[in-house]
Amino acid sequence: MNTVETKNEDSKTATETVAKTQISGSQAVLEALLAEGIETVFGYPGGAIMPIYDALYDYNDKLKHILVRHEQGGIHAAQGFARTSGKVGVVFATSGPGATNLITGLADAMIDSNPIVCITGQVFAHLLGTDAFQETDVINITTPVTKWNYQVTEASEIPEALAKAFYIARSGRPGPVLIDITKNAQVQLFDYLGYKPCSHIRSYRPKPIVRNKHIQEAADLINQAKKPLVLFGQGVILGKAEKEFKEFIEKSGIPAAWTVMGLSALETDHPQNVGMLGMHGNYAPNVLTNECDVLIAIGMRFDDRVTGRLDKYAKQAKIIHLDIDPAEIDKNVKTTVAVWGDCKETLPILTKLVDKKSHTDWLAHFRELEKEEVKEVIQEELNPSSDIMTMGEVVKVLNELTGGDAVIVTDVGQHQMVACRYAKFNQSKSNVTSGGLGTMGFGLPAAIGAWYGAPERPIVAIIGDGGFQMTLQELGTIMQFGAKVKILILNNEFLGMVRQWQQLFNDKRYSFVDITSPDFVTVAKGYHIDGQRISEREQLKDALKTMLDHPDSYLLEVMVGKENNVFPMVAQGSSVAEIRLK
Ligand SMILES: Cc1ncc(C[n+]2csc(CCOP(=O)(O)OP(=O)(O)O)c2C)c(N)n1
């Protein structure tokens, strides 16, 4: 109850007691976070967001704030958090450079459908448009890389704006939302009537109405198919539909291949898991994409890294596409039947309508081609005949020690593709990577966030020597706040993936891919993080064990072959059927 001065209709001032609470815009922000169940925020302060940080001082016991070392680290951490927890990740940043430092992470979260709410401070409303100190037009800059953004200039707008932000970020196909709050709105007091979560916005239909007719058409195609193939993506994980997905493939008996973003939705050892699609994916699912008669795409978006040359992609097949986002239907690949909807709802209906089958001969065909890949690529990668260590054998030994229970976070490059190809997973939400944007520097901060999202699980960040140098300042965040991250640097002394392309497609004209590194172990020690560097195979198992058993964060640098390549490979401009084994 507050005593407030009010003006009556005659403009006479009267003092009365009203059942309203006055709070500041900043307090309203923090109340909104608490009401949304947020416990952890990643952020970095500055002038235009100081009132929110001042209010945070009094919420220290309710909200954990992780001070990152760069706003890009903050948003990647929020992404890692969202990926392992399935919840919305929250980031604070100041105006100007603080806000612009978020852009890469926003673009990454947008293309990989991560639910993120960014709250940025902004200059006072009366200074907007004056080129004020640290003013930047964050709304226009972030429009293409946010699912929604909005600028608040009045404190009273804050509860509703944030309720909408959380609803939009997590509903339907998730994505990043940015709320920019001018400084006057942060300090202004207003009559707070409580926080009402949002569950509906006019014209926004995050969950399409399920049309049984289309599901029946899909089931008819599946029931007639002799060589059906399922391609699954992150939609299965985002829809929390892993169980429904498994029931569908187990009843229909259809082989299932995954995109990088779908990895871990189905356990690696499932007998119908036929591996990874796309540029560095497995041989069988790529080749047989162009032999199947019905292709059933579930929660994936036919990214060009998956399809290769589109005019030669699965032309013989009828295409069924299950997706929650209508913008994805017919975007890259024209469908025969589109099942628009949340796969948690559509898959059980489809499962009821499909016949129980085993497709034994068709599945055996995948295993035959797999043998070819083992002979030409996998055998040497996992059990090298030379003394030089391969990335694959490091991942193999890691699998033996974790048993497939770890969360694997990767950066971008050869190590990423090798980790995705060979890491084993027993449970969902275990593979955290930058799929769509391919953002080097993602790995370390995302691993920090992944730990806050799943602190009970081992978090292993596999990172290249190049990408690690992009965001290694986040070692400071680990040092200060104690996230337990096992950092596994696979050092080939090159920007390996670009070097591979220069070798294969530019006649080995190595142009600025030779990268020198600091002594990473010494750098880590400077941040009070233990570590070691190894270059002999005999040391590998013990070193990985030491890393995994260490009670805190640990950095292990493994020197691997300088000019090893990742195969198979669908070269850019090639069809998936033209995948090269060497
Ligand atoms: C921010 C950013 N800059 C440039 C690239 C282009 N790129 C993709 S992979 C790669 C090399 C990565 O090298 P490293 O981190 O050492 O990993 P490796 O490929 O050797 O495993 C580069 C430069 C990128 N993906 N992201």
Ligand as a Chemical Component Dictionary entry (heavy atoms), coordinates in Angstrom:
data_LIG
# 
_chem_comp.id                   LIG 
_chem_comp.type                 NON-POLYMER 
_chem_comp.pdbx_formal_charge   1 
_chem_comp.three_letter_code    LIG 
# 
loop_
_chem_comp_atom.comp_id 
_chem_comp_atom.atom_id 
_chem_comp_atom.alt_atom_id 
_chem_comp_atom.type_symbol 
_chem_comp_atom.charge 
_chem_comp_atom.model_Cartn_x 
_chem_comp_atom.model_Cartn_y 
_chem_comp_atom.model_Cartn_z 
_chem_comp_atom.pdbx_ordinal 
LIG C1  C1  C 0 33.379 -16.072 -36.783 1  
LIG C2  C2  C 0 33.828 -16.944 -37.910 2  
LIG N1  N1  N 0 34.833 -16.542 -38.713 3  
LIG C3  C3  C 0 35.247 -17.319 -39.736 4  
LIG C4  C4  C 0 34.672 -18.534 -39.962 5  
LIG C5  C5  C 0 35.119 -19.413 -41.122 6  
LIG N2  N2  N 1 35.682 -20.674 -40.630 7  
LIG C6  C6  C 0 34.971 -21.815 -40.577 8  
LIG S1  S1  S 0 35.828 -23.086 -39.943 9  
LIG C7  C7  C 0 37.212 -22.147 -39.792 10 
LIG C8  C8  C 0 38.483 -22.723 -39.236 11 
LIG C9  C9  C 0 38.368 -23.132 -37.808 12 
LIG O1  O1  O 0 39.645 -23.392 -37.321 13 
LIG P1  P1  P 0 39.845 -24.018 -35.893 14 
LIG O2  O2  O 0 39.060 -23.286 -34.888 15 
LIG O3  O3  O 0 41.280 -24.141 -35.610 16 
LIG O4  O4  O 0 39.151 -25.448 -36.030 17 
LIG P2  P2  P 0 39.529 -26.669 -37.015 18 
LIG O5  O5  O 0 38.785 -26.488 -38.287 19 
LIG O6  O6  O 0 41.005 -26.651 -37.214 20 
LIG O7  O7  O 0 39.069 -27.868 -36.260 21 
LIG C10 C10 C 0 36.983 -20.834 -40.229 22 
LIG C11 C11 C 0 38.001 -19.771 -40.241 23 
LIG C12 C12 C 0 33.605 -18.900 -39.105 24 
LIG N3  N3  N 0 32.950 -20.025 -39.268 25 
LIG N4  N4  N 0 33.237 -18.114 -38.081 26 
# 
loop_
_chem_comp_bond.comp_id 
_chem_comp_bond.atom_id_1 
_chem_comp_bond.atom_id_2 
_chem_comp_bond.value_order 
_chem_comp_bond.pdbx_ordinal 
LIG C1  C2  SING 1  
LIG C2  N1  SING 2  
LIG C2  N4  DOUB 3  
LIG N1  C3  DOUB 4  
LIG C3  C4  SING 5  
LIG C4  C5  SING 6  
LIG C4  C12 DOUB 7  
LIG C5  N2  SING 8  
LIG N2  C6  DOUB 9  
LIG N2  C10 SING 10 
LIG C6  S1  SING 11 
LIG S1  C7  SING 12 
LIG C7  C8  SING 13 
LIG C7  C10 DOUB 14 
LIG C8  C9  SING 15 
LIG C9  O1  SING 16 
LIG O1  P1  SING 17 
LIG P1  O2  DOUB 18 
LIG P1  O3  SING 19 
LIG P1  O4  SING 20 
LIG O4  P2  SING 21 
LIG P2  O5  DOUB 22 
LIG P2  O6  SING 23 
LIG P2  O7  SING 24 
LIG C10 C11 SING 25 
LIG C12 N3  SING 26 
LIG C12 N4  SING 27 
# 
